[in-house]
Amino acid sequence: MDEKELVQKILAGDEGAKALFFTTHRERVYRNCVHLLGYRDPEAEDVAQEVFITAFAKLADFEFRSSLATWLTQICIYKCHNRFRQRAKSVQQEHEALEALLQRKAQRQGNDREWDEGRRRLLAQLMAKLGKDCREIIE
């Protein structure tokens, strides 16, 4: 069946067409996510799922100016880019928290106990965000 027919069936609520769409494109979408996010990135599967969620939500707007595979690749690139931006924001927030801790340390030279407790809390938060393999290496 051609892509237009497949899309029409999906929009009509045909679950079989939806499953065919997913199975036809899932491997390529996942490989794109892995390529963009990095080998063994634990978020690659999540992003691949987000690609399909977005695709199904916007399928009615697909204009067939490209193939479905190309369209899904564009969604994938967009989702991966957003994931990088989220990571950058997270790193920036953690950097700011560390800077604030360092400033408090400089202001309170005599109070090492508070510094140590704050540092331990921050390290625990950062470690919790790491993947299992990275956390084991650091520990």
C-alpha positions in Angstrom: 0.0 0.0 0.0 1.3 3.5 -0.8 1.9 6.1 1.8 -1.2 8.2 1.1 -3.4 5.1 1.5 -1.6 4.2 4.7 -2.1 7.7 6.2 -5.7 7.7 5.2 -6.3 4.4 7.0 -4.5 5.6 10.1 -6.6 8.8 10.2 -9.7 6.7 9.8 -8.7 4.8 12.9 -7.3 1.6 11.5 -5.1 0.1 14.2 -3.5 -2.3 11.8 -2.3 0.6 9.6 -1.0 2.3 12.6 1.0 -0.8 13.6 2.3 -1.2 10.1 3.4 2.4 10.1 5.2 1.9 13.4 6.9 -1.4 12.5 8.0 0.0 9.1 9.7 3.0 10.5 10.7 2.2 14.1 14.1 0.8 13.4 15.1 3.8 11.3 13.8 6.3 13.8 15.7 4.6 16.6 18.9 4.4 14.7 18.6 8.1 13.9 18.1 8.9 17.6 21.1 6.8 18.5 23.2 8.5 15.9 22.2 12.0 17.0 22.2 11.4 20.8 25.1 9.0 21.0 25.8 5.3 21.3 24.1 3.8 24.3 22.3 7.0 25.3 19.5 5.8 27.6 17.2 8.5 26.3 17.3 7.3 22.6 14.3 5.0 23.1 12.3 7.7 24.8 13.0 10.2 22.0 12.1 7.6 19.4 8.7 7.1 21.2 8.2 10.9 21.3 8.8 11.0 17.5 6.0 8.6 16.9 3.7 10.3 19.4 4.3 13.6 17.6 3.9 11.9 14.2 0.6 10.4 15.0 -0.7 13.6 16.5 0.4 15.6 13.4 -0.3 13.0 10.7 -3.4 14.9 9.5 -1.1 17.9 8.7 1.3 15.8 6.6 1.3 17.3 3.1 3.3 14.5 1.2 5.9 17.0 0.0 8.4 14.4 1.2 8.3 10.7 2.1 7.1 9.6 5.5 10.6 8.5 6.4 12.0 11.9 5.6 9.3 13.6 7.6 9.9 11.3 10.6 13.6 12.0 10.3 12.9 15.8 10.6 10.8 15.2 13.7 13.6 13.0 15.1 16.1 15.8 14.5 13.9 18.3 16.2 13.2 16.1 19.2 16.9 15.3 19.6 17.8 19.0 19.4 15.2 19.7 22.1 16.7 17.0 24.3 20.2 18.6 23.9 18.7 22.0 24.9 17.1 20.4 28.0 20.4 18.9 28.9 22.2 22.2 28.5 19.7 23.9 30.8 20.1 21.2 33.4 23.9 21.5 33.3 23.6 25.3 33.5 21.3 25.0 36.6 23.7 22.6 38.2 26.6 24.9 37.5 24.7 27.8 39.0 23.9 25.7 42.1 27.6 24.8 42.5 28.6 28.5 42.0 26.1 29.6 44.7 27.5 27.0 47.0 31.0 28.2 46.3 30.0 31.8 47.0 28.4 30.8 50.3 31.6 28.9 51.2 33.7 31.9 50.5 31.4 34.1 52.6 31.3 31.6 55.5 34.9 30.5 55.7 34.4 29.2 59.3 31.4 27.0 58.7 32.7 23.9 56.9 29.9 21.6 58.1 27.2 23.5 56.0 29.6 23.4 53.0 30.1 19.7 53.3 26.4 19.0 53.7 25.5 21.2 50.7 28.2 19.6 48.6 27.0 16.1 49.5 23.4 16.9 48.6 24.5 18.4 45.3 26.7 15.4 44.5 23.8 13.0 45.4 21.5 14.9 43.0 24.0 14.9 40.2 24.8 11.2 40.7 21.1 10.4 40.6 20.9 11.9 37.1 23.7 9.8 35.7 23.1 6.5 34.0 23.9 3.3 35.9 27.2 2.6 34.1 28.5 6.1 34.6 27.4 6.2 38.3 29.2 2.9 38.9 32.4 4.2 37.4 32.4 7.3 39.6 31.5 5.4 42.7 
